[in-house]
Structure formats: C-alpha cells, structure tokens
C-alpha cells in the first residue's frame, strides 16, 4: 500500500485531500514523492511564514530541543517568557496566554469576555456578537461563534451566547448589542474562511467606539491575519484600533502548533491561577521557533509583503476571467468566472499550489517568497484563469 491508500484506510475521513503527497521542500518550493517541483502559494494555510526548511527557525527549534523539549506550566520557561515579552512590546498588549491552536486562542478570548461581563455587569451579560460569514474554530464553542450555518450542521445544540451581525452593517450590530446582554464583540478584520474579505475601516472604527461606549471587550481574531500576513505585524495595526484581546496562531509557530491570546489593559488581570490552562501551551520548543519568526518580521519584510501584494492585485485585478480580487497583504482571494476548483487543479498540474476559500482561489505565499518565484507562479495562475 502507498501512503494515500494507508491514509484512506486509517485516517479519519475529515479532509478532502488533493491527490498529492508532499515529502520535502526548501523555501517556496515543495516536492512530491516522484520529485516533481511545485511553487507553494498555500504555505500550509498561512503557517509556514518563511517557507519550508527555514534555517533560522530550524536552528532555534533544534537548540531548544537540545535543552528541554517540555516543562509544563508548573515551572518557568525562558522561551515562553521572552515570546510573551516580544508580543506585548510589539503590539501594546499587556499579557499573553499560550495554547496550541487558533481555536484554543479564541476559546480563551471568549472566556475573557464572559469573565469581564460577569465582573462588570453580572452573570447574565455573557453574549458575544460575531459576524456572519466569520470563522473562529472547530471546537463546539468556536463553531458556535462562527457565523456560518454550514459549520453548525450535525453538531447541535450549539453553545449558547452568540449572535451574528452582517459584516459592515453597523445598525444591525447596534441592534444586537441593545437587544442582548452582551459582554464582547469578536471580529476577523479579514474574513479568511469566509472568502478573504477585508472589513471596511470606518466600520471597524465604529465597532471599536461602540465597544467602549457599551463597555464590551473588543476581541480581534488574527489567527490567519497575524504575524505579517497582511503587511502589518497584526492587521489591527493597519486599522488604527486598540483591541482588548487579540488572538493568533498559524504563522506564529512557523510550522509548530502554537496559539496566543494577547490581553490588553482592560483584560490583563481577568485570569487568575486556575481559571485557564493548557498542558502544551507555552511549550519551549514552539515558543523558541515563534520567537525566531517574530524577530524577522521587521519593517523591511513588511514593506516587501505590501509590494508583493500590490503586484498580485495589479496583475490579476483586470485579468480576463477575474471578477474581483480581495484581501490584504499576502492573504488574497480571487473570484473567478471559472469554478475555483478547476483553476486550482490546473495550477497544480503546472506546478503551482493554490487553495480555496468559499468560491475563490486563495493565495497565502510565504512572506519572504522571492519576487521572481512569485511572478512565475502568478503568471501561471493568471494563464489558467484566462483559459
């Protein structure tokens, strides 16, 4: 039996995998078991921030592995402490809770909002407003927070305490806040799984204002948008807002599982000993790798992300067969006249890996993808859209 056959027999049938086995790679190039080369514009769904086999990340990870691979949160760990310091200093946030995934990071954010509501207004103030077309994770509670009915099928009853407003509809959001006993508002600034759609800046500023007026925590889900993906270290910095809680994961770990919930001034002291925890959260190896990633997301790299983004938008926006291009930075969705899956499969045959979001072709290349490599890949994507 080959790997695909073994997988189909023994791995739960939760993924519609492409008929492709990836075995190795370097930078933005990956290879299958036959040695065929592909330019990777998916990066493990925005995880491999600096591509495959990133030497600086590997060095940090191996050096920590040679010291101690796990400590538990009963003891102090330098990589955990230093990563928290870096995150706070570069975002203005005050404290960090580490976990293993974006869903767990969002669970922590939800707990923070509910604890805040209880402390400030009473136990009944436990409702969180999220947006329609959002995606916040696959646990029962983060699925409940997700504003897409398709994800709620088969798993009811959902967790109570979530209502959903249409994105960019301030009046509906205000109505929900006035109708329900709310403790927070949770939004993605670019709805990734919802179709790579960026929220309007005026709307986001109005949400921030409403949260302050109604004494709600403003929770920003940056699981996919964070860590340089949008051309800023975190997308909220492009919107000019000050969130109370920011969650992130994916690109932070560079390939190892890690989630982070950053707590601002109004939220920093909500958690006391025993109120939250994670066996693997703050793992020293994952934190050492993440520190290496963050240290290299500097202004020069962020400027390059914006430059590459502008090139992609300019190249594809007016291409034949393209209805529109959405997103921010190197988090891009392409709505095509063709079925997106047809484009994705055609690109794969020509050695370019792209993925899907709703009805769009989705691009999530490495932040440091060489410009010539990017141009070569985008030209192939353009050709397959225009055919």
PyMOL commands that set and color helices and strands:
alter all, ss='L'
color gray80, all
select helices_A, chain A and resi 3-10+43-46+55-65+78-91+102-120+140-145+149-151+170-179+201-213+236-239+250-252+284-296+299-317+340-349+371-386
alter helices_A, ss='H'
color red, helices_A
select strands_A, chain A and resi 22-26+29-32+37-40+95-99+127-131+162-165+182-187+190-191+197-198+217-222+245-248+259-263+322-328+331-336+352-353+355-357+360-363
alter strands_A, ss='S'
color yellow, strands_A
deselect
rebuild
show_as cartoon
